[in-house]
Amino acid sequence: MLIRFKKSFEKIAMGLLSFMPAEKDLKQLQQTIKQYETENDWQLFLWKEGEDIVGAVGVVLKGEEIVEIQHISVNPSHRSQGIGKKMVTALTDFYKNKKVLSNNLTEPFFEKCHDKDKK
């Protein structure tokens, strides 16, 4: 289930985002979280399976029509279970009147999700 980020989930979100290669540095990670907290066009969502938060997906709203996935991460112990694909699908449903795209960092994963759709 896709849920919106809130301050009480900050440590969990930081842990999940730290799995992204560009977010390994603590200062960079703190800056990223601050952007999600303070900028209206930056939206962070968490993925909850049962009682556990196991994934994070962050987007930037680009104008009226485009949602760009900036970050997508799944806890390593929950990978290869389709959670990332579920997050992308839920995000696409949430922003059903917008086009959901990837950025350079999230493109390989985004493409992998769509390749599985074609099989």
Backbone as CSV, one residue per row, in Angstrom:
resi,resn,N_x,N_y,N_z,CA_x,CA_y,CA_z,C_x,C_y,C_z
1,MET,0.833,-1.171,0.000,0.000,0.000,0.000,0.885,1.244,0.000
2,LEU,0.589,2.156,-0.899,1.321,3.408,-1.019,0.801,4.400,0.020
3,ILE,1.699,4.941,0.831,1.318,5.946,1.817,2.211,7.171,1.672
4,ARG,1.671,8.321,2.018,2.459,9.554,1.935,3.477,9.615,3.067
5,PHE,4.636,10.152,2.748,5.678,10.381,3.739,5.192,11.409,4.752
6,LYS,5.531,11.178,6.012,5.348,12.197,7.038,6.558,12.160,7.956
7,LYS,6.740,13.233,8.694,7.946,13.428,9.507,8.246,12.230,10.420
8,SER,7.213,11.582,10.937,7.436,10.456,11.843,8.100,9.260,11.144
9,PHE,8.079,9.242,9.821,8.709,8.167,9.049,10.093,8.567,8.520
10,GLU,10.634,9.671,9.005,11.874,10.211,8.442,13.039,9.215,8.484
11,LYS,13.272,8.563,9.621,14.407,7.634,9.726,14.234,6.444,8.782
12,ILE,13.022,5.932,8.690,12.749,4.814,7.784,12.994,5.251,6.342
13,ALA,12.479,6.431,5.986,12.651,6.944,4.619,14.125,7.161,4.304
14,MET,14.862,7.723,5.248,16.294,7.943,5.015,17.021,6.611,4.821
15,GLY,16.659,5.613,5.617,17.272,4.293,5.467,17.010,3.709,4.097
16,LEU,15.773,3.819,3.634,15.424,3.281,2.315,16.107,4.062,1.193
17,LEU,16.094,5.386,1.288,16.727,6.199,0.238,18.238,6.016,0.211
18,SER,18.831,5.639,1.347,20.290,5.468,1.387,20.757,4.306,0.507
19,PHE,19.833,3.446,0.076,20.200,2.364,-0.846,20.390,2.881,-2.274
20,MET,19.940,4.108,-2.541,20.137,4.711,-3.866,21.597,5.157,-3.966
21,PRO,22.281,4.853,-5.067,23.701,5.206,-5.188,23.993,6.700,-4.963
22,ALA,23.123,7.579,-5.413,23.367,9.020,-5.284,23.081,9.545,-3.881
23,GLU,22.551,8.702,-3.005,22.158,9.149,-1.666,22.999,8.496,-0.561
24,LYS,24.184,8.039,-0.898,25.049,7.374,0.090,25.600,8.366,1.121
25,ASP,25.867,9.603,0.703,26.417,10.623,1.579,25.319,11.162,2.505
26,LEU,25.586,11.202,3.807,24.590,11.612,4.786,24.078,13.034,4.531
27,LYS,24.978,13.952,4.215,24.559,15.342,3.960,23.627,15.415,2.748
28,GLN,23.947,14.676,1.702,23.102,14.645,0.508,21.741,14.044,0.853
29,LEU,21.741,12.979,1.615,20.507,12.311,2.023,19.619,13.249,2.853
30,GLN,20.221,13.973,3.790,19.470,14.927,4.605,18.877,16.040,3.742
31,GLN,19.647,16.493,2.757,19.171,17.538,1.842,17.989,17.021,1.012
32,THR,18.073,15.789,0.559,16.989,15.188,-0.224,15.710,15.094,0.606
33,ILE,15.829,14.597,1.827,14.660,14.488,2.715,14.063,15.876,2.951
34,LYS,14.907,16.867,3.155,14.430,18.234,3.389,13.635,18.739,2.177
35,GLN,14.109,18.409,0.967,13.375,18.812,-0.243,11.988,18.185,-0.259
36,TYR,11.903,16.901,0.083,10.602,16.226,0.110,9.683,16.827,1.180
37,GLU,10.272,17.301,2.270,9.474,17.886,3.353,9.008,19.305,3.040
38,THR,9.807,20.066,2.297,9.531,21.501,2.168,9.057,21.967,0.792
39,GLU,9.353,21.227,-0.251,8.987,21.684,-1.593,7.708,20.985,-2.060
40,ASN,6.724,21.769,-2.442,5.413,21.236,-2.820,5.455,20.304,-4.026
41,ASP,6.380,20.542,-4.951,6.430,19.710,-6.150,7.277,18.436,-5.957
42,TRP,7.865,18.260,-4.784,8.588,17.030,-4.443,7.697,16.215,-3.514
43,GLN,7.360,14.993,-3.918,6.467,14.138,-3.138,7.145,12.796,-2.876
44,LEU,7.143,12.381,-1.619,7.734,11.098,-1.247,6.637,10.185,-0.717
45,PHE,6.647,8.960,-1.205,5.689,7.950,-0.773,6.459,6.752,-0.229
46,LEU,5.851,6.061,0.702,6.435,4.848,1.254,5.517,3.690,0.914
47,TRP,6.092,2.484,0.855,5.312,1.298,0.538,5.238,0.427,1.781
48,LYS,4.014,0.111,2.179,3.782,-0.683,3.378,3.244,-2.053,2.988
49,GLU,3.914,-3.090,3.488,3.474,-4.484,3.313,3.192,-5.007,4.712
50,GLY,1.939,-5.305,5.002,1.581,-5.712,6.358,1.847,-4.558,7.311
51,GLU,2.669,-4.807,8.313,3.013,-3.765,9.292,4.321,-3.055,8.964
52,ASP,5.050,-3.536,7.949,6.388,-3.025,7.660,6.402,-2.061,6.472
53,ILE,7.211,-1.026,6.602,7.473,-0.128,5.475,8.724,-0.676,4.794
54,VAL,8.577,-1.091,3.539,9.665,-1.803,2.861,10.169,-1.105,1.605
55,GLY,9.540,0.011,1.224,9.970,0.687,0.008,9.688,2.172,0.070
56,ALA,10.357,2.902,-0.816,10.147,4.342,-0.936,10.217,4.721,-2.407
57,VAL,9.376,5.652,-2.790,9.406,6.183,-4.143,9.157,7.688,-4.050
58,GLY,10.059,8.443,-4.641,9.959,9.896,-4.614,9.820,10.461,-6.007
59,VAL,8.960,11.460,-6.139,8.697,12.053,-7.446,8.817,13.573,-7.387
60,VAL,9.004,14.147,-8.562,8.946,15.594,-8.729,7.864,15.869,-9.761
61,LEU,6.951,16.758,-9.396,5.885,17.150,-10.319,6.452,18.200,-11.263
62,LYS,6.402,17.901,-12.545,6.951,18.789,-13.572,5.800,19.372,-14.376
63,GLY,5.332,20.533,-13.960,4.209,21.141,-14.652,2.919,20.402,-14.342
64,GLU,1.954,20.559,-15.229,0.620,19.986,-15.019,0.497,18.541,-15.478
65,GLU,1.437,18.071,-16.312,1.231,16.783,-16.972,2.237,15.690,-16.642
66,ILE,3.383,16.042,-16.049,4.453,15.050,-15.888,4.820,14.846,-14.426
67,VAL,4.992,13.588,-14.051,5.495,13.172,-12.747,6.772,12.389,-13.026
68,GLU,7.889,12.866,-12.502,9.177,12.216,-12.751,9.645,11.494,-11.502
69,ILE,9.894,10.205,-11.628,10.382,9.410,-10.493,11.852,9.749,-10.265
70,GLN,12.132,10.319,-9.079,13.491,10.704,-8.689,14.210,9.585,-7.941
71,HIS,13.469,8.895,-7.102,14.032,7.844,-6.249,13.073,6.660,-6.213
72,ILE,13.642,5.485,-6.195,12.846,4.279,-5.937,13.769,3.269,-5.268
73,SER,13.321,2.758,-4.140,14.168,1.866,-3.358,13.317,0.869,-2.582
74,VAL,13.810,-0.356,-2.505,13.154,-1.408,-1.738,14.188,-1.987,-0.768
75,ASN,13.748,-2.236,0.453,14.608,-2.856,1.446,15.207,-4.138,0.838
76,PRO,16.525,-4.323,0.930,17.155,-5.495,0.297,16.540,-6.836,0.697
77,SER,16.056,-6.959,1.910,15.470,-8.239,2.326,14.084,-8.477,1.725
78,HIS,13.553,-7.485,1.022,12.239,-7.629,0.382,12.318,-7.498,-1.145
79,ARG,13.518,-7.523,-1.699,13.676,-7.382,-3.142,13.303,-8.671,-3.871
80,SER,13.098,-8.540,-5.155,12.726,-9.651,-6.045,11.367,-10.242,-5.687
81,GLN,10.501,-9.415,-5.096,9.147,-9.851,-4.768,8.103,-9.014,-5.506
82,GLY,8.571,-8.174,-6.415,7.646,-7.360,-7.191,7.192,-6.075,-6.507
83,ILE,7.813,-5.727,-5.380,7.393,-4.534,-4.638,7.673,-3.260,-5.429
84,GLY,8.821,-3.173,-6.056,9.141,-1.987,-6.858,8.131,-1.780,-7.973
85,LYS,7.781,-2.852,-8.640,6.781,-2.766,-9.712,5.425,-2.348,-9.146
86,LYS,5.062,-2.885,-7.970,3.803,-2.486,-7.330,3.812,-0.992,-7.018
87,MET,4.957,-0.490,-6.566,5.058,0.941,-6.254,4.855,1.788,-7.508
88,VAL,5.502,1.399,-8.607,5.356,2.141,-9.862,3.907,2.091,-10.345
89,THR,3.280,0.920,-10.257,1.882,0.777,-10.670,0.970,1.647,-9.806
90,ALA,1.172,1.611,-8.479,0.345,2.412,-7.566,0.545,3.896,-7.817
91,LEU,1.772,4.291,-8.117,2.072,5.693,-8.416,1.375,6.127,-9.701
92,THR,1.404,5.264,-10.708,0.735,5.543,-11.978,-0.779,5.680,-11.761
93,ASP,-1.335,4.827,-10.903,-2.766,4.921,-10.575,-3.066,6.207,-9.799
94,PHE,-2.189,6.564,-8.871,-2.382,7.763,-8.049,-2.379,9.025,-8.925
95,TYR,-1.454,9.065,-9.873,-1.346,10.202,-10.796,-1.941,9.828,-12.145
96,LYS,-3.154,9.315,-12.152,-3.737,8.751,-13.378,-3.941,9.770,-14.499
97,ASN,-4.006,11.063,-14.181,-4.178,12.086,-15.218,-2.857,12.702,-15.660
98,LYS,-1.747,12.110,-15.207,-0.419,12.618,-15.557,0.415,11.482,-16.149
99,LYS,1.466,11.854,-16.831,2.400,10.874,-17.397,3.520,10.653,-16.386
100,VAL,3.710,9.416,-15.963,4.763,9.062,-15.010,5.992,8.618,-15.800
101,LEU,7.104,9.315,-15.569,8.359,9.046,-16.270,9.480,8.815,-15.266
102,SER,10.586,8.307,-15.744,11.765,8.109,-14.901,12.773,9.225,-15.177
103,ASN,13.776,9.333,-14.297,14.928,10.179,-14.590,16.088,9.250,-14.951
104,ASN,17.276,9.799,-15.131,18.423,8.967,-15.530,18.754,7.890,-14.494
105,LEU,18.605,8.219,-13.204,18.937,7.257,-12.150,17.909,6.143,-12.021
106,THR,16.644,6.461,-12.246,15.586,5.462,-12.048,15.182,4.769,-13.344
107,GLU,15.711,5.219,-14.473,15.327,4.658,-15.767,15.571,3.151,-15.899
108,PRO,16.740,2.635,-15.490,16.941,1.183,-15.656,15.874,0.354,-14.932
109,PHE,15.527,0.749,-13.718,14.498,0.010,-12.988,13.133,0.195,-13.624
110,PHE,12.815,1.416,-13.995,11.532,1.743,-14.624,11.348,0.916,-15.899
111,GLU,12.394,0.836,-16.709,12.345,0.055,-17.951,12.153,-1.435,-17.647
112,LYS,12.812,-1.920,-16.593,12.671,-3.321,-16.212,11.225,-3.643,-15.843
113,CYS,10.574,-2.709,-15.141,9.160,-2.906,-14.781,8.306,-3.031,-16.039
114,HIS,8.569,-2.182,-17.021,7.764,-2.209,-18.243,8.105,-3.401,-19.130
115,ASP,9.356,-3.873,-19.071,9.722,-5.077,-19.826,8.946,-6.275,-19.321
116,LYS,8.731,-6.358,-18.003,7.987,-7.478,-17.423,6.529,-7.428,-17.865
117,ASP,6.002,-6.217,-18.102,4.632,-6.071,-18.578,4.462,-6.671,-19.977
118,LYS,5.526,-6.592,-20.776,5.450,-7.044,-22.169,5.551,-8.566,-22.292
119,LYS,6.062,-9.221,-21.247,6.252,-10.679,-21.318,4.965,-11.429,-21.097
